[in-house]
Amino acid sequence: MTDESNGYPRVLDRQGCIYGQHLAEEITTMKGSQKTIEEKLDKLRQAAWGVTLSLVGATIMMALNIIIK
């Protein structure tokens, strides 16, 4: 008699139970998603540094223009 109340029969084979196989697939998918998110965050971080440096440069130039005039 098998307990299939949770949707997964308790069947074992060489790779473990079906529930464990399903979890392994989900974890692999999540790892791929995490890498994609990390790459996007790295690009955003680089863009943020560029914007910050541009704003600092513009602020310094504006301050110099105000002081000189």
N, C-alpha and C positions, 0 to 999 in steps of 0.2 A: 504494500500500500504506500503510495507516495503522497506527500503533502504538497499540493499544487495551489494552495490558497493564496500564495503571494504571486502567482503567475509564472513561477519558475519551478519545474520539477526537480527533484533531488536526484539528478542523474550524474554520475561521475564517469569520466573517461580519462584519457591520458593528459588532457589539458585542464582538468579541474571541472568544477560544476558549471552549469550554464550561466548561473548568476555571476560567478566569478569571471567568466569569459566576457560577459556583457560589461561588467565594471572595468575590465582591462581595456576594452574598446573605447569606453567613455573617457577613461583617463588619458589614453593616447590622443584622442580627439582634443581634449582639454589642453594637453601639452602643446599641440600644434597651434591652438588658438592663443595660448599664452605667448608663444614666440612671435606670432603675428602682432599681438598687442604691444609687446616690448619693442618691436621694430618701429611701429607707428609712434610710440612714445619717444623713442630716440630721435626720430625725425622732427617731432614737435619740439623737443628740447633744443635741438640745433636751431630751429626757426626762432624760438623764443630768445635765444642768445643773440641772434642776428638782429632782431627787432630791438632788444635792449641796448645793444651797442649803437644802433642807428639813433635811437632816442637820446642817448647820452651825448653822442656827437652833435646832434641838432641842438640840444639844450646848451651845450658849451658854446657853440657858434652863436646862438641867439644872445647868450649872456655877454659874449665878447662884443657883439654888435651894439648892444644896449650901453655897455660901459664906454666903448670908443666914441659913440655919438654924444 
